[in-house]
């Protein structure tokens, strides 16, 4: 907290996401995402990070691990791991090997003098089913331990090194230099001091705590989540099953190829399927998010242009209608962003493109275009656009965020794109609630395939072939988040080509159905094609309700009372809503969502007509928490039923209660907290005084 308070001037430039404490309308306390204006969708090419897919699921798993063990448990685990590593280090020394100088914790770099001893170590390790790392340096191996290592495992490792057993070492063992104990690297400060890391030490208590915080969320198990550009579609149980199988879960990313033949076969099949779907010639699975895929794709373009003597090209054209991460990714790849205008109907202004191409012809590197655009329309001039960029020496990066509107219908590689990323965590059914995990592989045409990412330890398929010139790597693992690739593999195999196309058609149909039903209440959909249709998502205009001060956030908050997550708000157009129902929702669920929005529009109309107070009303005081509804006093000019059960199908057995009342966003941005002490540590008086 003090660190942030002393550096307020630079807080807005810090990459990543900061969770802070603020107050809500009922004088309670709430956590929220702080300084949201730092997000790359808003700052675009001035953003300090392009990543929009967090590893949220993995972060929660790690958090629950810390909650269960607490500081004492983690310290005990760390001491066991470190002591085991010290045992192996001592054994290696006694066997005459050399330990890499410097402090170590759980990893050793060992040099073996004798070539024969080195070969024996590798052979014995294989006999005992132990994978050890082989460095490029002569006769050098790497060993890393964790808390799953047993005394029998240690004996096997010591045998591999030609060292005495644990029992023999233990009798004379004294820690030597190299370990972190009694060095400046040993931690002495307290950590995990929050009560949460002390109160849930039994599995029952941990499960109850997880259930308690889960109840604060609105997820797809409750209702549809039509977040535009996020594609919150069904993640079928049959597709998720392989993720929990040890044959997939327990493979190390650096395991030798002869041990991963099944994995590689699956990856190769997924590679071929995605090439068929997209029209590209090669796929790299290394990027861990769509934004990382953008970055990798741009680096491949730059490496290709440098290879053909065009490395000076550094201009990237980005239409206003492109996905929000595009300009941030371009800036991170060392490109200068030039914005392209759009026409009133949402289409790219081709005259502006032609002018910019002519102006920057000798420096044009690429264009980053989203198809269909984030305005929810297919660009009718997409082929002409691709040809124009190519004629002026550039490459076409086509953002695959909206691939859910293309699968089985059109192929980016066939209508002129050179490279795209694919959001497997959207179009191809990997769950990404909370922001992750994600996989953002890139597909490329043949001329870019030699420049796909490589890997220093395990070269991905194709990156070690003659003519390959990888630009480097963008992830620690050769195939990124390989564990969740079986989900997309299963989705494609279970669906088949006909059903994949049908899913795309239904996604587009659903969006147009919702748009048409809502137009009599909210006005025309903001962007449509010449035939009056949108793509798989659409933008509702919520900017102008004469006679009221109702805005997009009022509608979003009121939707919580109806049991729904709001659509994407204020992006890509400020004070609007972008709705994407996906193909997974049936008509009944879409009708419920539409009915909720129609009911809210009627509530807005009552404000416009002067029938209710302009401030003290259902929208301005939404959402309504259970504690407010069950309080002894009720001083609002509408009934409790109107607040919590506004439509007949919202009943007590199906009610999803908001976790907090309206939060004070401005206060939260002005008071950034970087730690999470217990809520009782923050008194309302203290918050009010600051």
N, C-alpha and C positions, 0 to 999 in steps of 0.2 A: 504493500500500500504506500509506504513512504517513498519507495523507488519511483512509483508512478507520479505521486504528488510533486516530487522534485523535478520531474521531467515531463510536465504536462505538454510542453511545446512539441515534443517528438512522439507523443502517444499515438496521434492519428496516423503516423507513418509506420507503426509497428505491424509487421505481417502476421497473418494468422487470425485467430478468433479469441477474444477476451470475454469471459463470463463475469459479469459484475452484479452488484447488489443494488436494488433500487426499492422504491416504495410503490404501493398500489393505491387505488382510489379509496379503499377502505382503511387506509393507514396501516396496512400490513406490509410485509417485506417480501420481495420476490427477486429471483435471479433472472437475468436477461442477457442477451447478446449486446455487448457495449460497443459504442462507436461504429454502428453499422454503415455509416457513410464511408468507412475505409474499404468496404467490400469492392472487389474488382469489377462487379457489374455496374457500380456507380462511378468509381474513379477511372475505370477503363485503362487507357495507356499510362495514366499516372499512378496506378495501383502498385503497391510493393509486393504483391503476390497475385498469381493468376489462378491459384487452386480454389475450386469450389467444392470438390469432393473430399471430405475429411474421412479418415479411417474411424468413423464414429463407433461402429460395432466393436472393432478391435480395441478402441480406447475404453469402451465400457467393460469389456472383458478384463482388461488390465486393471481398471479401477476396482472391479469387484474382487480381483485377486488381492489388491492392496487392502481393501476394506476387510476382507476375511482374515488376512494374516496380521495386519497392523504393523507398526514399526518394529515391535519385538520379534514378530514372526519373520518379517523380511530380513532383519538383522541376523537371526538364527540361520536362515537359508543362505544368506550371503557368506556367513562365516563357514558354513559347511562346504559351500562351493569353493571358497578361497583356500580353505585348509586342504581339500582334496587336490587342488591345483598345486599347492606347495608340496604335497607328497609326491606327485608326479615329477615336479621340477627336481626334487631331491634325488629321486630315483634316476632321472636322466643324467644328472651330474655324476652320480656314483657309477653309472655305466660308461662314463667318459665322454658324454655328449656336451654340447655347449648351448646354454640358454641365452636367448637374445637379451642384451643388456637393457636395463630399465625396469621400472615397476610393472608388475602384472597383477591382474585380478583373477580372471578365469581362463585366460588364453596364453598359451606358450608357443614360442617359435624356437624350434630345436634344430641345431645343426649337428649332423652325424659325420664324423671325420672319415670313416671307412666306407667306401662304396659298397662293399659286401654287406656291412652292417646295415646300411641304408636299404639295400634290396631285401635283406632279411626282415627288416622292420615292416616294409610294405607288404611282403608276403604273409608274415604272421598276423598283421592287422586284417588282411582279407580273410585268412583262415578263421579268425575269431569274429568275423562280420563287423569289423570296426572301420569306419571311414575316417581317414586322417587327411589333412590337406597337404598337397604336394606343391611347394613353392617353385617358382622358376629358378631360384638360386640353387646351386648344386647341393644335393644331399640334405635338403632342408624341408622339414615337415612342420605342420601346425596342428595343435591339439586344443580344443575348447571344451570345457566341462559345464554342467549345470546341476541342479538339485536332484535330477533323476538318476545320477550316477551312483552306483552301489559300490561296496567294497570289492565285490567280485569283478565289477567293471574296472576298478582301479588295478586289481591284480592282472587282468588281461592287458591293460595298457602298459603296465610295468614289464610284463613278459615281452610285449612287442618291442620295447626299448632295450631289452636285455638287462633289466634292472632287478634288484631284490624285490620280494613280495612286500605287501603292505605290512604284514606281521613283522618281518625282519627290519623293515625301515622304521617302524613305530618304536622299536626298542631303543634306537639311537637317534631318533629324529629331533632336530632343533631347527626352527625356521631360520633361513639365511636371508641375505639381501635379495631383493627382487619383489617380495610380497608387499602389499600395501600397508600391512599392520606396522604401527610405530613409524610411519612416514608422514610427510605433510599431506599425502593423498588420503589418509584415513579420516573419515568424517567424524566430527565430534559434536556437531550441532544437532538439535532435535529435528525430527521430521514426522509427518503424518500425525500432527497433534490434534487435529479436529476430532471431536467425539465420535464421528462416523467411523473412524478407523480403530475404535476401541470397543464398540458396543455390539458387534455382530460376529462373534467368534464361533458360534455353532452353525451348522448347516441350516437348521430350522430358522434361526434368527436371520441369517443372511437371505434365505429365500423369502421370508416375510418382508424384509427391507426392500428387496428387489421388486416384489409385488407392490409395495407401498409407492415407490417412485414410478413404477410402470403405470399406475392408475392416474398419474398426472398427465399422461400423454393421450392424444387422439391419434390413433393409427388406423391402418386398413382393416383391422379386426372390428373396428367400431363403425366406420363409414368411409365413403369415397374421399380421396384427397386429390382434387383436381388442380394440382399445382402446375401451372403452365411452364413448359420447358423442362419439367422434371420427370414426366412419364411414370407416375406412381401406379404401376400395373401389378397384376397378380404375380406372386412368386410361389409357384406350385410346390407342394410338399415333395412330390416325386422328383422334382428337379433339385431340391435342396438335400435330399438324402445322402448322396455321395460325399458331401462335405464332411460329414461326421465319420466316415469310414477311415480307419487307420491307414489303409493302403494309400489313401490320398493325403490325409492329414499329417502323417508322420514321416513324409519324405523330405529330406533336407534339400533346399534349392541347389546346393552344390554337389549333390550325390552324383557319382559317375553314371554315364549314359546307360551302361549295361544293367543298372539297377532301376532304371526309370523308363523302361521300354513301353509299359502300358500308358504312363503319363504322356510320353512323346507321341504315341499313336493317337491318343485323344487330342492332343494339341494340333497334330498334323491334320486330323479330320476337321477340327474346328477351323483351322487355317483355310482349308480347301472350301469348306462351306461358306465362310465369310467372303472369300474371294468370289465365289459364285454369286452370292447375294449382292455384292457391291460392284462387281465388274473390275476389281483391281487385280493385280498380278502377284502381290505378296503382302503379307501381314506381319507386323511385329506386335507381340503381346506384352512387351516390357512396360509400357506406361501404366501407372496405377490410377490414373484418373483421366477424365476427358481433357482437362486443362494441361495435364502432363503430356497427353497425346498431341495436343496442339503444339506444345513446345517441341516435342520430338519431331513432329512433321515439319515444322519450320526449320529446325536444324538440318533435317535431311535435305530440304530445298536449298539451304545455304551451302551445305557441303557439295551438293551436285553443281550448283552454280560456280562455286570456287574451282571445282574440278575441271570445268569447261572454260575456265578463264574469265568468268563473269562474277567473281567474288565481290566486285565493287557495288553490285546491286543491293540496295538497302532500303528501298521504299516498299511499304506494305499498305495497300488500299483496304480499308475496312468500311463497309456500308454501315450507316446508323442502325439498320435493321439486323445486323449480325449479332451473334451470341455475345454476351457481355464479357466473357473471358478473352475474346479474340484480341482486342487491342492490348490487353495486359500481357498476353503470351507473346505477341509481336515485339513489344518493348523489351521483354526479357530475352528474346532471341537476338537482340541488337538491331532491330529494324525500326525505322521511323514511320509512324502511323500517319496516313493521310485519310481523312474521313470522306466517304462518299455519301451524297445526299440521297434521300428517297422522295418519291412523289406522294401526293396527298392520299393516294389509295394504297400506299405501303410498298409499292414496287420500287426497285432500284432505279435511280435516275440515270439512264444509259448515256444521256448527253453529258452528264457530269463525269461519268466513267471515261468517256472518249476524250474529254478535255484533260483529265488527270493523266490518262495514258500518254497522250501527246506531250504533255508538259514534263512527265517523268520517264519518258520512254527509255532513256539510257541508264536509268537507275532503278527501274521497276523490278522488284524481286518477285512479288506475288500479290494476290488478292485473297482475303479471307471472307468467304461468303457462306451464309447459313441458308440451307435449302431443305424444306421450306423455311422462310425467314421467321425470326422471332415475332414478327407481326402476324404470323399465322396465315401467310399466303405463299403459294407456289410462284416463283419468278417465271413468267412466260418467256423471258429472254435469256434463260440460263445458258443455252448453247451459244448464243451470240456473245454473251458475256465471256465465256471460257475462250472462245475463238479470239476475241479482242485482246484478252490478256496475253494469250500465246503469241499473237501477231506482234506484240510489243515486248517480247522477250521475257515475260513473266510466267509464273506457275500459278495454278489454281488450288488453293487450300479450301476444301469444302467441309465446313463444320458438320459433323455427324450427330449433333445433339438431337436433331429432329428426324433421325433415320426411321423412327417409328411410323412415319408417314410415307416411307419409300420402299420398305422391304417387299419384294415380290412385284412391285409396280414399276420402279425405275432403278437404274444402276448409275451411281456417280461416275464410275470409271468409263461408262459408255457415252455420257453426254458431255464429257470434257474435263472433269476434275482430275487432278494429278495425285492428290493425297487427301485423306480424311481420317479423322479419328472416329471410333465407334464407342458409344457408351454401352458397354455390356451390362452395366448396372441400371440401364434404363430400357432400351429397346430389347435387350436379350435377357431380361428377367433376373439379374442378380439383385438381391434386395439392397436398397440404399437409404432406408429410413434413417433419419438423423444425419445423413450426409455421407454414408459409406458403409462398407468398403466399396471400392470401385475398380473397374478395369477399363482402360481407355486405349485399346490397341489401335494402331494406325495401319490403314491400307494404302498402298502406293501403286502407281503404274511402274512398268518394268524399268524405265530409265532412272527411277529413284531407288529401286530395291537394293542396289549395292551400298547405299548410304544409310540403311536402317541401323538401329542401335545394335551394338555388339555387347560383349561382356568379357571381363578380364579373366574370369575363372572358368565359366561354362559358356562357350560361344553358342548363342541361339541358332536354330536351324537356318542355314543359308549364310550366316555371318562369317563363316570360316571357309567359304567356297572361293575358288579362283575368281578374281575380279572384285570381290567384296571389299569395300572401303568404309567400314562403320565410322560414324562421326564420334563415337564414344558410347556411353551408356547413361540412361536417365533413372534407373532404379537399381537397388542393391542386388536384386535377383534377376536371373536371365529372362524369365518369363513373367515377371511382375508378381501379381497375386495369383499364382497358378492354382492354389487350392480351390478357388471359386470358379475356375474355368469349366469344370464339369456341369455347372448349373446352365450355362449358355449352350454347351454341347448337348445336354439333355433336352433343352427347350427346342432347339432346331430339329433334333432327331424325332422328338415326339410330335412336333407340329407337321413337318414335311412342307414341301413347296406350296401346295394348295392352301393349307391352313395359315401359313405365314402371310400369303397375299391377302387372305380373307381377314386376318387380324388387322392389317393395314387399312383395308377398306372400311372395316367396322370402326376403327379409331377415327377415321375421317368422318364417317357417317354420324357417330355419336357427337362429335364436336358441332357439326352443322345442325343436328337436332336440338341440342341445348341452346345454340345461338338463336335459332329461329323461335323457339318457345320464349326466350327472354327478351327478344327485340321489342314486343309491344309494351314492355314495362321499363326497359333501360335504354331504348333507342337502338338505332342500327348498330350492328357490329362495326367496330372502327375500321377494320381492313378486310376487304373481300375481293375476290377476282371479278372479272368482267361479267361473269355469270351469276354473281351474287353469293358465291360459296367461299368458305374458309378452308384451311387445311385441317390438321388434327388438333388445332387449338385456336382460340379466338380471344380478342380483347374487348371487354365490356367497358364502356365509358361511364365512369362514376364521378365525373368532375363537376357536374353542374346540376344542382337541385335547387332552383330559385326559391327564395323564401326560407331557406334553411342553411345551416352551416355543416350539414352532414357531409362527411368525406369518406374516402375509401377505407380508412382505418376503422371508422364507426361501423361500417358494414362488416368488415372482417371480424371485429370483436363480437358483434351481434350474432354472427354465424356460429360462434362457440355455444351460445345459448340453444341453438338448434341442433347441436351435436356434430357440427362439421368443422373441418379445417378450412381456412380461407384459401381461395386461389392465390396465385402469385400476385402480390400487390405492388403497385407503383413501378413495375418493370415489365416491358421495356419503356412504357410510357407512364410518366408520373401521374399518380392519383387515378389509375385504372386498375382493372383486374384481368389477368390472363388465365383462361380456363382451359384445362386439358383433361378430358374425362378418361382417356385411353379406351382400348377395346375391351377391357376387363369388366367394366361396369354394365349391368343390365339396365333395361329401361326403367324398372321400378326404382332403382337407386338414383338414377339420374333425375327422375321425376321428383323424388323427395328433395334433392338438392335444389332443383328448379323451384319447387313450391316454397322452400325456405327463402330463396332470393325474392320471389314474388311477394311473400308475406312481409319481408323486410322493406320492399319497395312501398307497400301499402302503409307501413309504419312511417316511412319517410314522407309520404303524401300527407299524412295527418299533421306532421310538423309544418309542411309547406302551406297547408290550409289553415294553420293557426289553431287547430283543435287541441294540441298539446303544447306543453312548455318547450321552448326552443333549446333549453339546456337540460332540464330535469325530465328526461324521457328515456324510452327503452333503448335507443341507440347510443346516446351519449353516456349512459351509465352502464352499458354492457362491457364485459360479460358479468353475469350474476352468479356469484359463488354459492355453494351450499350453506356456508356459515351465515351469509347475508340473508338468504331465504328462510333460514330456520331461527333467526334472531327473534327475541321477544317483541322488539319494536320494528315497525314498518312505516316509514314516513314518506314513501314515494307515491306519486299521483297515478300509479298503475298497480294492478294486482300482482301478487306473487305468481299466480298461474300465468299471467301474460309474460312475466319475466322469464320463467323457467320452463313452461310447457306451452309455448305459443301455438303449436299445431296438434291436432288430435293424435297423430302417430308418435309424438314425443311423450312417452309414458315413464312412470317412475322406474319400471324394470329395465328400460332401455336408455335412461338418461345418462349422458356423459357430462360430468360436472367440471367446469373450468377450475383450474388449480389456484388461480389468483384473479383478483379484479383488474381493472384497467391499470397498467403500469405507467409510471411517469418516465417516459423515454428521455426527456430533456434532463431530468435530475440524474438519471443513470449515466448519461454521457458526461455530465459535469463532475461526477464523483466515481472515478474508476477504482475498483477494488481488484487486487490481484491475488488475494488469498480468500479462503472461505472459512472463517471462524464460525462457530454456531450462531444461528440467527439471533438468539437471545443476547449475544454480545453487542448487537446493534440496537440501541434503543431508538424509538421513534423521535424522542427529543433530540438525540445526537444527530440524527439524520436531518431533522428540521433546522437545526442550528447551522449546519455546514453550508 
